[in-house]
């Protein structure tokens, strides 16, 4: 028995010595998770980045629907940036009314193409005219911007410029007026798309004794001034006058 043990110990020591260098040189096994089906590949992708084509075995249910939804999505390279959508800003509100009639207080931008000395901003004076180099005064009151451009072009054609090209646009509208029972009555710059209610707000709001349901609005057009009692949501035009009345109770 002792003799067998004596032979066994050298044999075990020799086996350990032979196995130890191999363990030091050879890397241990690595656990790799195997994806169980093509649906796993669709959800997580193959190791090589490819996406398998969808196959329908004819079965229905949520698994089949999910497989089809992954298949319909187009693969995207990991290095390619995702597309970005830019929303265009909404254009500012501007009055484009062909029937708008110019009057004193309007500021106009007159552009004479190719003539920097004539291109400028002109204010319509109290007499209803603008004054330009070469041609002097041009009546603007009661005209539309288009008809005023035609008048300027006609005057420039009379011995100054052979074929003038003229454009007229409104740079600033004439002010409106608000009177009566508001905190700060007076004259204010007109802003496109204003209402009577916004005019009252610009004037500081109603005074304590103001009538708050209707106002008196005076508007002047080609046929002359007109006056009407209107609700607060009524549109306001350049040069209009708002009169806020007083309540009696």
Number of C-alpha atoms within 10 A of each C-alpha: 5 7 7 8 9 10 10 11 10 10 11 10 10 10 10 10 11 10 10 10 10 10 10 9 8 8 8 8 6 6 6 6 6 7 12 8 8 17 20 13 17 21 13 12 16 14 8 6 13 11 18 14 13 16 12 11 7 6 9 9 7 9 11 16 13 13 19 17 12 18 18 10 9 8 12 10 9 8 6 7 8 9 6 6 6 6 6 6 6 6 6 7 9 10 12 10 9 10 11 16 17 25 25 20 17 22 20 21 17 22 19 20 12 11 12 9 11 16 18 12 16 17 22 21 17 11 11 19 19 20 14 17 10 12 13 10 13 16 18 26 20 17 18 18 23 14 14 22 20 16 17 23 19 14 16 20 14 10 8 11 13 10 10 17 17 22 17 20 17 19 14 17 22 23 19 19 20 22 18 18 22 24 17 17 19 14 15 15 15 19 20 17 12 15 17 26 21 17 22 23 14 16 20 13 17 19 17 12 13 19 18 17 12 18 22 18 22 18 17 15 14 10 6 7 10 10 13 10 12 15 16 18 13 14 16 24 22 24 23 20 22 24 20 24 20 16 11 7 5
